[in-house]
C-alpha cells in the first residue's frame, strides 16, 4: 500500500527522487490522504520557480468533501508542476504514486530529507 522506495511526512505526502541530475524530488499525497479526501475535483499547485518552506502550505486539494492544504515537505524551489492535474485532478485518486504526483522541488537543504519517514514508520503513524 505504501511503496518502500518513497519517503513520507506526517502530513501524508510522499517524496521520490525522480532520477534527474538537478537534485529534485517529486512530491505527491499518499493513498491514505486521497482516500480520506474523497473524489478530488480541483488541484492548486505552487507556481514554477516559487520558493517553498518546509511545513508551510504551498497548495490545495479540493474534493467533494472538503478543501485540504498541501504542505511543503522540504524547503526549496519548485521546478516542475504536474500540469495534467489541471484537466484531470482525479489522477490523484486513481494513481497517487504515479500519474497523480503534484510537483517537483529542488531542496535548499538536502539534509531535511533525512528527517522523513520510511514506509513502515508512516504506516505505523496511521495506527496500522
OpenMM code with the backbone's topology and positions (N, CA, C; nanometers):
from openmm import Vec3, app, unit

residues = "UNK UNK UNK UNK UNK UNK UNK UNK UNK UNK UNK UNK UNK UNK UNK UNK UNK UNK UNK UNK UNK UNK UNK UNK UNK UNK UNK UNK UNK UNK UNK UNK UNK UNK UNK UNK UNK UNK UNK UNK UNK UNK UNK UNK UNK UNK UNK UNK UNK UNK UNK UNK UNK UNK UNK UNK UNK UNK UNK UNK UNK UNK UNK UNK UNK UNK UNK UNK UNK UNK UNK UNK UNK UNK UNK UNK UNK UNK UNK UNK UNK UNK UNK UNK UNK UNK UNK UNK UNK UNK UNK UNK UNK UNK UNK UNK UNK UNK UNK UNK UNK UNK UNK UNK UNK UNK UNK UNK UNK UNK UNK UNK UNK UNK UNK UNK UNK UNK UNK UNK UNK UNK UNK UNK UNK UNK UNK UNK".split()
positions = [
    Vec3(0.0832, -0.1198, 0.0000),
    Vec3(0.0000, 0.0000, 0.0000),
    Vec3(0.0871, 0.1255, 0.0000),
    Vec3(0.2005, 0.1223, 0.0719),
    Vec3(0.2906, 0.2377, 0.0790),
    Vec3(0.4273, 0.1943, 0.0265),
    Vec3(0.4619, 0.2361, -0.0959),
    Vec3(0.5866, 0.1902, -0.1585),
    Vec3(0.7101, 0.2160, -0.0725),
    Vec3(0.7982, 0.1153, -0.0683),
    Vec3(0.9196, 0.1227, 0.0131),
    Vec3(1.0239, 0.2195, -0.0409),
    Vec3(1.0144, 0.2553, -0.1701),
    Vec3(1.1173, 0.3413, -0.2288),
    Vec3(1.0880, 0.4895, -0.2095),
    Vec3(0.9844, 0.5223, -0.1318),
    Vec3(0.9473, 0.6610, -0.1078),
    Vec3(0.9767, 0.7009, 0.0359),
    Vec3(0.9849, 0.8316, 0.0591),
    Vec3(0.9902, 0.8883, 0.1940),
    Vec3(0.8557, 0.9550, 0.2184),
    Vec3(0.8161, 0.9655, 0.3464),
    Vec3(0.6832, 1.0144, 0.3805),
    Vec3(0.6891, 1.1211, 0.4893),
    Vec3(0.5826, 1.2033, 0.4939),
    Vec3(0.5692, 1.3017, 0.6005),
    Vec3(0.4471, 1.2666, 0.6847),
    Vec3(0.4394, 1.3227, 0.8039),
    Vec3(0.3224, 1.3009, 0.8882),
    Vec3(0.2005, 1.3759, 0.8348),
    Vec3(0.2198, 1.4653, 0.7369),
    Vec3(0.1086, 1.5365, 0.6730),
    Vec3(0.0582, 1.4604, 0.5504),
    Vec3(0.1046, 1.3348, 0.5333),
    Vec3(0.0552, 1.2423, 0.4299),
    Vec3(0.1029, 1.2753, 0.2893),
    Vec3(0.2224, 1.3316, 0.2787),
    Vec3(0.2854, 1.3489, 0.1489),
    Vec3(0.3959, 1.2450, 0.1326),
    Vec3(0.4273, 1.2133, 0.0082),
    Vec3(0.5406, 1.1259, -0.0217),
    Vec3(0.6415, 1.2016, -0.1076),
    Vec3(0.7649, 1.1560, -0.1040),
    Vec3(0.8724, 1.2139, -0.1853),
    Vec3(0.9477, 1.1024, -0.2549),
    Vec3(0.9825, 1.1283, -0.3813),
    Vec3(1.0618, 1.0325, -0.4598),
    Vec3(1.1682, 1.1104, -0.5351),
    Vec3(1.2883, 1.0554, -0.5379),
    Vec3(1.3935, 1.1131, -0.6217),
    Vec3(1.3644, 1.0687, -0.7642),
    Vec3(1.3320, 1.1612, -0.8550),
    Vec3(1.2934, 1.1208, -0.9899),
    Vec3(1.4090, 1.0735, -1.0765),
    Vec3(1.5306, 1.0793, -1.0247),
    Vec3(1.6438, 1.0270, -1.1001),
    Vec3(1.7082, 1.1269, -1.1938),
    Vec3(1.6684, 1.2520, -1.1837),
    Vec3(1.7305, 1.3534, -1.2677),
    Vec3(1.8532, 1.4106, -1.1955),
    Vec3(1.9345, 1.4805, -1.2695),
    Vec3(2.0621, 1.5275, -1.2146),
    Vec3(2.0515, 1.6608, -1.1419),
    Vec3(1.9327, 1.7208, -1.1373),
    Vec3(1.9204, 1.8516, -1.0727),
    Vec3(1.8967, 1.8410, -0.9220),
    Vec3(1.8880, 1.7186, -0.8686),
    Vec3(1.8686, 1.7009, -0.7250),
    Vec3(1.7247, 1.7193, -0.6800),
    Vec3(1.6319, 1.7257, -0.7745),
    Vec3(1.4922, 1.7486, -0.7368),
    Vec3(1.4278, 1.6223, -0.6801),
    Vec3(1.3214, 1.6446, -0.6038),
    Vec3(1.2401, 1.5344, -0.5525),
    Vec3(1.0963, 1.5581, -0.5978),
    Vec3(1.0282, 1.4490, -0.6282),
    Vec3(0.8874, 1.4549, -0.6703),
    Vec3(0.8004, 1.4394, -0.5465),
    Vec3(0.6913, 1.5150, -0.5399),
    Vec3(0.6027, 1.5171, -0.4238),
    Vec3(0.4614, 1.4791, -0.4668),
    Vec3(0.3952, 1.4006, -0.3828),
    Vec3(0.2552, 1.3659, -0.4042),
    Vec3(0.1899, 1.3411, -0.2700),
    Vec3(0.0631, 1.3007, -0.2717),
    Vec3(-0.0030, 1.2638, -0.1463),
    Vec3(-0.0214, 1.1128, -0.1435),
    Vec3(-0.0319, 1.0591, -0.0239),
    Vec3(-0.0403, 0.9144, -0.0068),
    Vec3(-0.1790, 0.8606, -0.0393),
    Vec3(-0.1846, 0.7296, -0.0553),
    Vec3(-0.3129, 0.6615, -0.0756),
    Vec3(-0.4078, 0.6940, 0.0390),
    Vec3(-0.3561, 0.6929, 0.1606),
    Vec3(-0.4391, 0.7246, 0.2768),
    Vec3(-0.5013, 0.8638, 0.2634),
    Vec3(-0.4203, 0.9622, 0.2251),
    Vec3(-0.4692, 1.1000, 0.2135),
    Vec3(-0.5764, 1.1121, 0.1061),
    Vec3(-0.5534, 1.0531, -0.0104),
    Vec3(-0.6524, 1.0661, -0.1174),
    Vec3(-0.7804, 0.9931, -0.0804),
    Vec3(-0.7668, 0.8826, -0.0075),
    Vec3(-0.8844, 0.8075, 0.0364),
    Vec3(-0.9670, 0.8888, 0.1368),
    Vec3(-0.8997, 0.9582, 0.2281),
    Vec3(-0.9679, 1.0406, 0.3272),
    Vec3(-1.0360, 1.1616, 0.2632),
    Vec3(-0.9734, 1.2173, 0.1588),
    Vec3(-1.0291, 1.3350, 0.0924),
    Vec3(-1.1526, 1.3023, 0.0091),
    Vec3(-1.1569, 1.1848, -0.0490),
    Vec3(-1.2648, 1.1528, -0.1419),
    Vec3(-1.2288, 1.2004, -0.2814),
    Vec3(-1.3283, 1.2130, -0.3660),
    Vec3(-1.3057, 1.2474, -0.5061),
    Vec3(-1.2499, 1.3886, -0.5208),
    Vec3(-1.1265, 1.3979, -0.5718),
    Vec3(-1.0604, 1.5271, -0.5893),
    Vec3(-1.1083, 1.5899, -0.7192),
    Vec3(-1.1557, 1.7149, -0.7093),
    Vec3(-1.2139, 1.7836, -0.8241),
    Vec3(-1.1308, 1.9051, -0.8692),
    Vec3(-1.0354, 1.9496, -0.7868),
    Vec3(-0.9529, 2.0650, -0.8231),
    Vec3(-0.8218, 2.0586, -0.7455),
    Vec3(-0.7126, 2.0928, -0.8146),
    Vec3(-0.5800, 2.0941, -0.7530),
    Vec3(-0.5166, 2.2307, -0.7772),
    Vec3(-0.4686, 2.2949, -0.6705),
    Vec3(-0.3953, 2.4206, -0.6798),
    Vec3(-0.2518, 2.3935, -0.6356),
    Vec3(-0.1574, 2.4090, -0.7284),
    Vec3(-0.0168, 2.3775, -0.7019),
    Vec3(0.0662, 2.5051, -0.6926),
    Vec3(0.1847, 2.4966, -0.6280),
    Vec3(0.2728, 2.6142, -0.6246),
    Vec3(0.3200, 2.6493, -0.7657),
    Vec3(0.3501, 2.7760, -0.7869),
    Vec3(0.3963, 2.8240, -0.9176),
    Vec3(0.5388, 2.7769, -0.9451),
    Vec3(0.5714, 2.7600, -1.0719),
    Vec3(0.7092, 2.7289, -1.1110),
    Vec3(0.8010, 2.8403, -1.0618),
    Vec3(0.9133, 2.8027, -1.0063),
    Vec3(1.0096, 2.9000, -0.9568),
    Vec3(0.9800, 2.9496, -0.8168),
    Vec3(0.8653, 2.9105, -0.7611),
    Vec3(0.8307, 2.9537, -0.6251),
    Vec3(0.9261, 2.8905, -0.5243),
    Vec3(0.9576, 2.9664, -0.4201),
    Vec3(1.0358, 2.9131, -0.3091),
    Vec3(0.9367, 2.8733, -0.2001),
    Vec3(0.9432, 2.7466, -0.1599),
    Vec3(0.8532, 2.6968, -0.0561),
    Vec3(0.9335, 2.6647, 0.0698),
    Vec3(0.8672, 2.6735, 0.1838),
    Vec3(0.9312, 2.6473, 0.3126),
    Vec3(0.8725, 2.5217, 0.3748),
    Vec3(0.9577, 2.4336, 0.4237),
    Vec3(0.9127, 2.3090, 0.4852),
    Vec3(0.8074, 2.3371, 0.5922),
    Vec3(0.6976, 2.2636, 0.5850),
    Vec3(0.5917, 2.2763, 0.6833),
    Vec3(0.4873, 2.3817, 0.6521),
    Vec3(0.5145, 2.4675, 0.5529),
    Vec3(0.4169, 2.5714, 0.5193),
    Vec3(0.3257, 2.5218, 0.4067),
    Vec3(0.2088, 2.5830, 0.3951),
    Vec3(0.1179, 2.5432, 0.2888),
    Vec3(0.1696, 2.5951, 0.1551),
    Vec3(0.1556, 2.5118, 0.0515),
    Vec3(0.2040, 2.5523, -0.0808),
    Vec3(0.1020, 2.5196, -0.1900),
    Vec3(-0.0170, 2.4756, -0.1500),
    Vec3(-0.1206, 2.4448, -0.2469),
    Vec3(-0.2433, 2.3903, -0.1771),
    Vec3(-0.3427, 2.3514, -0.2572),
    Vec3(-0.4665, 2.2969, -0.2025),
    Vec3(-0.5202, 2.1855, -0.2911),
    Vec3(-0.5890, 2.0930, -0.2250),
    Vec3(-0.6637, 1.9895, -0.2945),
    Vec3(-0.8097, 2.0071, -0.2557),
    Vec3(-0.8957, 2.0230, -0.3555),
    Vec3(-1.0380, 2.0380, -0.3289),
    Vec3(-1.1079, 1.9090, -0.3694),
    Vec3(-1.1846, 1.8534, -0.2764),
    Vec3(-1.2592, 1.7318, -0.3052),
    Vec3(-1.4074, 1.7589, -0.2875),
    Vec3(-1.4854, 1.6564, -0.3145),
    Vec3(-1.6294, 1.6707, -0.2957),
    Vec3(-1.6637, 1.6835, -0.1481),
    Vec3(-1.5682, 1.6472, -0.0600),
    Vec3(-1.5897, 1.6555, 0.0850),
    Vec3(-1.5395, 1.7853, 0.1467),
    Vec3(-1.4218, 1.8313, 0.1021),
    Vec3(-1.3580, 1.9442, 0.1701),
    Vec3(-1.2437, 2.0009, 0.0864),
    Vec3(-1.1784, 2.1038, 0.1411),
    Vec3(-1.0557, 2.1584, 0.0837),
    Vec3(-0.9441, 2.1285, 0.1832),
    Vec3(-0.8343, 2.0750, 0.1341),
    Vec3(-0.7228, 2.0379, 0.2208),
    Vec3(-0.5951, 2.1040, 0.1709),
    Vec3(-0.5141, 2.1532, 0.2638),
    Vec3(-0.3870, 2.2156, 0.2283),
    Vec3(-0.2842, 2.1111, 0.1878),
    Vec3(-0.1951, 2.1502, 0.0968),
    Vec3(-0.0753, 2.0740, 0.0650),
    Vec3(0.0378, 2.1421, 0.1406),
    Vec3(0.1133, 2.0649, 0.2180),
    Vec3(0.2246, 2.1203, 0.2953),
    Vec3(0.3567, 2.0873, 0.2268),
    Vec3(0.4465, 2.1832, 0.2253),
    Vec3(0.5789, 2.1613, 0.1673),
    Vec3(0.6559, 2.0636, 0.2559),
    Vec3(0.6998, 1.9503, 0.2008),
    Vec3(0.7743, 1.8536, 0.2816),
    Vec3(0.9185, 1.8962, 0.3082),
    Vec3(0.9729, 1.9791, 0.2189),
    Vec3(1.1082, 2.0331, 0.2336),
    Vec3(1.1074, 2.1762, 0.1801),
    Vec3(1.2074, 2.2533, 0.2193),
    Vec3(1.2242, 2.3882, 0.1648),
    Vec3(1.2983, 2.3789, 0.0326),
    Vec3(1.2645, 2.4690, -0.0606),
    Vec3(1.3363, 2.4709, -0.1869),
    Vec3(1.2587, 2.5400, -0.2958),
    Vec3(1.3071, 2.5219, -0.4203),
    Vec3(1.2459, 2.5860, -0.5371),
    Vec3(1.1654, 2.4844, -0.6172),
    Vec3(1.0430, 2.5216, -0.6519),
    Vec3(0.9571, 2.4370, -0.7348),
    Vec3(1.0070, 2.4444, -0.8789),
    Vec3(1.0410, 2.3260, -0.9361),
    Vec3(1.0980, 2.3237, -1.0710),
    Vec3(1.0051, 2.2588, -1.1743),
    Vec3(0.9051, 2.1844, -1.1292),
    Vec3(0.8100, 2.1199, -1.2197),
    Vec3(0.6761, 2.1074, -1.1496),
    Vec3(0.5691, 2.1249, -1.2264),
    Vec3(0.4327, 2.1038, -1.1765),
    Vec3(0.3667, 1.9985, -1.2644),
    Vec3(0.2794, 1.9192, -1.2077),
    Vec3(0.2069, 1.8196, -1.2863),
    Vec3(0.0866, 1.8882, -1.3516),
    Vec3(0.1091, 1.9439, -1.4701),
    Vec3(0.0068, 2.0202, -1.5404),
    Vec3(-0.1128, 1.9333, -1.5797),
    Vec3(-0.0948, 1.8007, -1.5876),
    Vec3(-0.2050, 1.7111, -1.6228),
    Vec3(-0.3191, 1.7200, -1.5214),
    Vec3(-0.2866, 1.7603, -1.3980),
    Vec3(-0.3892, 1.7683, -1.2936),
    Vec3(-0.4876, 1.8822, -1.3172),
    Vec3(-0.4504, 1.9808, -1.3997),
    Vec3(-0.5428, 2.0899, -1.4317),
    Vec3(-0.6686, 2.0349, -1.4986),
    Vec3(-0.6502, 1.9431, -1.5910),
    Vec3(-0.7632, 1.8864, -1.6653),
    Vec3(-0.8184, 1.7597, -1.6007),
    Vec3(-0.7318, 1.6844, -1.5305),
    Vec3(-0.7739, 1.5561, -1.4738),
    Vec3(-0.7286, 1.5426, -1.3283),
    Vec3(-0.7879, 1.6210, -1.2374),
    Vec3(-0.7463, 1.6145, -1.0968),
    Vec3(-0.7698, 1.4775, -1.0330),
    Vec3(-0.8582, 1.3976, -1.0931),
    Vec3(-0.8867, 1.2651, -1.0376),
    Vec3(-0.7677, 1.1698, -1.0475),
    Vec3(-0.6625, 1.2075, -1.1219),
    Vec3(-0.5401, 1.1267, -1.1243),
    Vec3(-0.4831, 1.1092, -0.9840),
    Vec3(-0.5028, 1.2094, -0.8976),
    Vec3(-0.4537, 1.1999, -0.7598),
    Vec3(-0.5217, 1.0827, -0.6887),
    Vec3(-0.6506, 1.0600, -0.7152),
    Vec3(-0.7218, 0.9468, -0.6568),
    Vec3(-0.6841, 0.8157, -0.7243),
    Vec3(-0.6798, 0.8175, -0.8570),
    Vec3(-0.6631, 0.6941, -0.9332),
    Vec3(-0.5208, 0.6400, -0.9323),
    Vec3(-0.4221, 0.7268, -0.9201),
    Vec3(-0.2818, 0.6856, -0.9302),
    Vec3(-0.1935, 0.7760, -0.8439),
    Vec3(-0.2130, 0.7735, -0.7097),
    Vec3(-0.1420, 0.8702, -0.6245),
    Vec3(0.0103, 0.8598, -0.6287),
    Vec3(0.0654, 0.7423, -0.6611),
    Vec3(0.2110, 0.7258, -0.6633),
    Vec3(0.2691, 0.7316, -0.8047),
    Vec3(0.1819, 0.7498, -0.9047),
    Vec3(0.2270, 0.7573, -1.0436),
    Vec3(0.1832, 0.8876, -1.1060),
    Vec3(0.0837, 0.8801, -1.1945),
    Vec3(0.0358, 0.9958, -1.2680),
    Vec3(-0.0254, 1.1048, -1.1829),
    Vec3(-0.0570, 1.0751, -1.0562),
    Vec3(-0.1180, 1.1732, -0.9669),
    Vec3(-0.0197, 1.2530, -0.8829),
    Vec3(0.1101, 1.2499, -0.9177),
    Vec3(0.2084, 1.3305, -0.8440),
    Vec3(0.1738, 1.4784, -0.8576),
    Vec3(0.2268, 1.5611, -0.7674),
    Vec3(0.1889, 1.7024, -0.7628),
    Vec3(0.2925, 1.7959, -0.8230),
    Vec3(0.4147, 1.7958, -0.7677),
    Vec3(0.5187, 1.8877, -0.8151),
    Vec3(0.6552, 1.8329, -0.7791),
    Vec3(0.7602, 1.8957, -0.8356),
    Vec3(0.8981, 1.8617, -0.8014),
    Vec3(0.9657, 1.9860, -0.7457),
    Vec3(1.0510, 1.9620, -0.6470),
    Vec3(1.1204, 2.0713, -0.5792),
    Vec3(1.2674, 2.0340, -0.5639),
    Vec3(1.3551, 2.1337, -0.5805),
    Vec3(1.4979, 2.1141, -0.5515),
    Vec3(1.5187, 2.1624, -0.4081),
    Vec3(1.5481, 2.0695, -0.3160),
    Vec3(1.5645, 2.1093, -0.1759),
    Vec3(1.6811, 2.2060, -0.1569),
    Vec3(1.6563, 2.3117, -0.0793),
    Vec3(1.7637, 2.4058, -0.0479),
    Vec3(1.8540, 2.3492, 0.0606),
    Vec3(1.8034, 2.2552, 0.1389),
    Vec3(1.8808, 2.1884, 0.2431),
    Vec3(1.8517, 2.0390, 0.2352),
    Vec3(1.9306, 1.9649, 0.1551),
    Vec3(1.9040, 1.8226, 0.1354),
    Vec3(1.8999, 1.7409, 0.2652),
    Vec3(1.9590, 1.7934, 0.3730),
    Vec3(1.9554, 1.7190, 0.4997),
    Vec3(1.8126, 1.7079, 0.5546),
    Vec3(1.7202, 1.7944, 0.5073),
    Vec3(1.5808, 1.7835, 0.5501),
    Vec3(1.5203, 1.6490, 0.5095),
    Vec3(1.5727, 1.5891, 0.4041),
    Vec3(1.5224, 1.4597, 0.3583),
    Vec3(1.5475, 1.3495, 0.4603),
    Vec3(1.6516, 1.3672, 0.5429),
    Vec3(1.6872, 1.2652, 0.6412),
    Vec3(1.5843, 1.2533, 0.7529),
    Vec3(1.5041, 1.3574, 0.7758),
    Vec3(1.4067, 1.3550, 0.8836),
    Vec3(1.2719, 1.2962, 0.8451),
    Vec3(1.2604, 1.2466, 0.7219),
    Vec3(1.1322, 1.1938, 0.6752),
    Vec3(1.1146, 1.0483, 0.7173),
    Vec3(0.9922, 1.0004, 0.7075),
    Vec3(0.9585, 0.8644, 0.7490),
    Vec3(0.9785, 0.7658, 0.6345),
    Vec3(1.0144, 0.6406, 0.6698),
    Vec3(1.0117, 0.5359, 0.5687),
    Vec3(0.8709, 0.4760, 0.5673),
    Vec3(0.8460, 0.3832, 0.4756),
    Vec3(0.7102, 0.3291, 0.4599),
    Vec3(0.6569, 0.2663, 0.5872),
    Vec3(0.7411, 0.1896, 0.6573),
    Vec3(0.6961, 0.1230, 0.7799),
    Vec3(0.6606, 0.2243, 0.8886),
    Vec3(0.7428, 0.3276, 0.9040),
    Vec3(0.7169, 0.4308, 1.0062),
    Vec3(0.5910, 0.5094, 0.9706),
    Vec3(0.5712, 0.5371, 0.8409),
    Vec3(0.4499, 0.6094, 0.8008),
    Vec3(0.3265, 0.5256, 0.8306),
    Vec3(0.3298, 0.4006, 0.7911),
    Vec3(0.2141, 0.3132, 0.8145),
    Vec3(0.1860, 0.3003, 0.9635),
    Vec3(0.2920, 0.2928, 1.0438),
    Vec3(0.2759, 0.2863, 1.1886),
    Vec3(0.2127, 0.4138, 1.2429),
    Vec3(0.2449, 0.5293, 1.1820),
    Vec3(0.1884, 0.6557, 1.2274),
    Vec3(0.0373, 0.6629, 1.2039),
    Vec3(-0.0110, 0.5788, 1.1129),
    Vec3(-0.1539, 0.5751, 1.0838),
    Vec3(-0.2288, 0.4824, 1.1783),
    Vec3(-0.1531, 0.4155, 1.2659),
    Vec3(-0.2142, 0.3214, 1.3580),
    Vec3(-0.2216, 0.1810, 1.3001),
    Vec3(-0.1524, 0.1604, 1.1873),
    Vec3(-0.1563, 0.0304, 1.1202),
    Vec3(-0.0347, -0.0430, 1.1450),
] * unit.nanometer
topology = app.Topology()
chain = topology.addChain("A")
for resn in residues:
    res = topology.addResidue(resn, chain)
    for name in ("N", "CA", "C"):
        topology.addAtom(name, app.Element.getBySymbol(name[0]), res)
